[in-house]
Amino acid sequence: MISECSLMVRTYECDSYGHVNNAVYLNYLEFARYEFLKDIHFDYPSMIKAGYGVYVARVEIDYKRSALTDDVLTIRSWPIKKGAVSGVIAQEIKRGEDLLVEAKVTWAFVDSKGTPVKLPAEWNVPGLSPGNLGGA
């Protein structure tokens, strides 16, 4: 599944050059990944209550163009790799047709001690796998 969400750049997210600060893009990507999880019916709140977590293990990000205050950005997220314990989500941030950012985020499923563990069946939803790219 390809998940899509939008947001508007706020003034306080910009640096002294008037561009979105590079670190802020990580927040945008995190927001979009949470929206992705909701879209694929991954019950994040119940996973936390059960003592598990999804940790970001690696972020690869390529900055292509700058976003500015009041720009409306669209963020697309989709799975490109999944194993028993971890996977990779691809993401892109666009302003209209302009590609601003490309990213790959590697995640790992962990227990309450932060140790990587195999995804239990209730959280091993089909939308985490790249073979289930339907929709948007």
C-alpha positions as CSV (number, residue, x, y, z in Angstrom):
1,M,0.0,0.0,0.0
2,I,1.1,3.5,-0.7
3,S,0.0,5.9,2.0
4,E,-0.3,9.6,1.4
5,C,-0.7,12.6,3.8
6,S,-0.2,16.3,3.6
7,L,0.9,19.1,5.9
8,M,1.8,22.8,5.7
9,V,5.2,24.2,6.5
10,R,5.1,26.4,9.6
11,T,7.3,29.4,10.1
12,Y,9.1,28.0,13.2
13,E,10.3,25.0,11.1
14,C,12.4,27.2,8.9
15,D,16.1,28.2,9.3
16,S,17.6,31.7,8.9
17,Y,17.6,31.2,5.1
18,G,13.8,30.7,5.1
19,H,14.1,27.0,4.2
20,V,12.8,24.1,6.2
21,N,15.6,23.0,8.5
22,N,17.0,19.7,7.4
23,A,16.3,18.0,10.8
24,V,12.6,19.0,10.5
25,Y,12.2,16.7,7.5
26,L,12.8,13.8,9.9
27,N,9.7,14.9,11.9
28,Y,7.7,15.1,8.6
29,L,8.7,11.6,7.7
30,E,7.9,10.3,11.2
31,F,4.4,11.8,11.0
32,A,3.9,10.2,7.6
33,R,5.0,6.8,8.8
34,Y,2.5,6.9,11.7
35,E,-0.2,7.8,9.1
36,F,1.0,4.8,7.0
37,L,0.7,2.5,10.0
38,K,-2.9,3.7,10.6
39,D,-3.7,3.3,6.9
40,I,-2.5,-0.4,6.9
41,H,-4.5,-1.1,10.2
42,F,-1.4,-1.6,12.3
43,D,-2.6,-1.0,15.8
44,Y,0.3,1.0,17.2
45,P,-1.3,2.0,20.5
46,S,-2.1,-1.6,21.4
47,M,1.4,-2.7,20.4
48,I,2.8,-0.1,22.9
49,K,0.4,-1.3,25.6
50,A,1.6,-4.9,25.0
51,G,5.2,-3.8,25.7
52,Y,6.6,-3.7,22.1
53,G,8.0,-1.0,20.0
54,V,9.0,-0.1,16.4
55,Y,12.5,1.5,16.4
56,V,14.1,3.4,13.6
57,A,17.4,1.7,13.0
58,R,18.6,3.8,10.0
59,V,17.5,6.7,7.9
60,E,18.9,7.4,4.4
61,I,17.7,10.8,3.1
62,D,18.5,12.7,0.0
63,Y,17.5,16.4,-0.1
64,K,16.6,17.5,-3.6
65,R,14.9,20.9,-3.1
66,S,14.0,23.2,-0.3
67,A,10.5,23.7,1.2
68,L,9.5,27.2,2.4
69,T,6.9,28.6,4.8
70,D,3.3,27.9,3.9
71,D,4.3,25.3,1.3
72,V,1.8,22.4,1.2
73,L,3.8,19.2,1.2
74,T,2.6,15.7,0.3
75,I,4.4,12.8,1.8
76,R,4.1,9.3,0.4
77,S,5.2,6.1,2.2
78,W,5.3,2.5,1.1
79,P,7.1,-0.7,2.2
80,I,10.1,-1.9,0.0
81,K,11.5,-4.7,2.2
82,K,10.2,-6.8,5.1
83,G,11.8,-9.6,7.1
84,A,10.7,-11.4,10.3
85,V,12.0,-8.6,12.6
86,S,12.6,-5.6,10.5
87,G,11.8,-3.8,7.2
88,V,12.4,-0.7,5.1
89,I,9.8,2.0,4.2
90,A,10.5,4.3,1.3
91,Q,9.2,7.8,1.5
92,E,9.1,10.9,-0.6
93,I,8.1,14.5,0.1
94,K,6.7,16.6,-2.7
95,R,5.5,20.1,-3.2
96,G,3.1,19.7,-6.1
97,E,5.1,17.8,-8.7
98,D,8.5,18.9,-7.3
99,L,10.3,16.2,-5.5
100,L,11.9,17.7,-2.4
101,V,13.1,14.6,-0.4
102,E,13.6,10.9,-0.9
103,A,14.2,8.7,2.1
104,K,14.5,5.0,3.1
105,V,13.8,4.2,6.7
106,T,14.9,0.9,8.2
107,W,12.8,-0.2,11.2
108,A,13.0,-3.0,13.7
109,F,10.3,-4.5,15.9
110,V,11.5,-4.7,19.6
111,D,10.4,-6.0,22.9
112,S,10.2,-3.9,26.2
113,K,13.9,-4.1,26.6
114,G,14.6,-2.8,23.1
115,T,15.8,-6.2,21.8
116,P,14.7,-7.0,18.3
117,V,12.1,-9.7,18.2
118,K,10.0,-11.4,15.5
119,L,6.7,-9.6,14.8
120,P,3.8,-11.3,16.6
121,A,0.9,-12.3,14.3
122,E,-1.4,-9.5,15.4
123,W,1.1,-6.9,14.2
124,N,2.4,-8.7,11.2
125,V,-0.2,-7.0,8.9
126,P,0.0,-7.5,5.1
127,G,0.5,-3.8,4.5
128,L,4.1,-4.0,5.9
129,S,5.1,-6.2,3.0
130,P,6.1,-4.7,-0.4
131,G,4.1,-7.4,-2.2
132,N,0.9,-5.7,-1.1
133,L,1.2,-2.4,-3.0
134,G,-2.3,-1.6,-3.9
135,G,-4.3,1.6,-3.5
136,A,-3.1,5.1,-3.8
